[in-house]
């Protein structure tokens, strides 16, 4: 079971030095700096400050040897270029960990990822037919299960005893992948206090949007 860093008292993080460790950082939406979002931008800046501290605390049990990033289908510098397109803040973090010796590892099969994205889009477009929705959902669930298993398999094959890796992925998808990981991989959640404020902001934003619609 995953443990939030702030909740770890016994055992201590350093007690896991000989274990396989996966530090999980939630992937949050990129903010472009629209007017009226000063509170959100402030919380995101604070979030990344807190992320750095929490990861540093976790690395007392072992430096990050590998970085896994959702939707990345290429290793190394080629994958880093894609990270930059997704999130500037994540790019800075991943680049730093690579400078410190971590390797950005291809996490996803491109064909499976594309299939997953396409079926997701199809699901969002269905408006009338329940039969059509259920059929598309069947295809979606099939590729989703293959995706989670392949990601978990990549992590399992890459991470060796005593090593640590950083996984950057949305919390919803991380939960799916985690259910397929072997039990000897210790999962730690990087969950800074500022994340709660960010999530609350997006919940309120979505409510306001739904009322307008």
Secondary structure, 3 states (H helix, E strand, C coil): CCEEHHHCCCCCHHHHCCCEEEEEEECCCCCCCCCCCHHHHHHHHHHHHHHHHHHHHHHHHCCEEEEEECCCCCCHHHHHHHHHHHCHHHHHHHHHHHHCCCEEECCCCHHHHHHHHHHHHHHHHCCCCHHHHHHHHHHHHHHHHHHHHHHHHHHHHHCCCCCEEEEEECHHHHHHHHCCCCCCEEEEEECCCHHHHHHHHHHHHHHHHHHHC
